[in-house]
């Protein structure tokens, strides 16, 4: 039973870390898209 609890806590920790990583990547992609959009507007 104790091993199951430890495994559940470890899995939850990994999922939380993955969510933060994906959120950061999403922000980076959004910032890159914004920069491209601004460059395209300047080129008009």
C-alpha positions as CSV (number, residue, x, y, z in Angstrom):
1,X,0.0,0.0,0.0
2,X,2.8,2.4,0.9
3,X,4.5,1.8,-2.5
4,X,1.2,2.7,-4.3
5,X,1.0,6.0,-2.4
6,X,4.6,6.9,-3.2
7,X,4.0,6.0,-6.8
8,X,0.9,8.2,-7.0
9,X,2.7,11.1,-5.4
10,X,5.6,10.7,-7.9
11,X,3.2,10.5,-10.9
12,X,1.4,13.7,-9.7
13,X,4.7,15.5,-9.4
14,X,5.7,14.5,-12.9
15,X,2.4,15.6,-14.3
16,X,2.6,19.0,-12.6
17,X,6.1,19.5,-13.9
18,X,5.0,18.6,-17.5
19,X,2.1,21.0,-17.3
20,X,4.4,23.9,-16.4
21,X,6.7,22.9,-19.2
22,X,3.9,22.8,-21.8
23,X,2.6,26.1,-20.5
24,X,6.0,27.7,-20.9
25,X,6.3,26.3,-24.4
26,X,2.9,27.7,-25.3
27,X,3.9,31.2,-24.1
28,X,7.1,31.0,-26.2
29,X,5.2,30.0,-29.3
30,X,2.7,32.8,-28.7
31,X,5.5,35.3,-28.3
32,X,7.1,34.1,-31.6
33,X,3.7,34.4,-33.4
34,X,3.3,37.9,-32.1
35,X,6.7,38.9,-33.3
36,X,6.0,37.5,-36.8
37,X,2.7,39.3,-36.9
38,X,4.3,42.6,-36.0
39,X,7.0,42.1,-38.6
40,X,4.4,41.3,-41.3
41,X,2.5,44.5,-40.3
42,X,5.7,46.5,-40.6
43,X,6.4,45.0,-44.1
44,X,3.1,46.2,-45.5
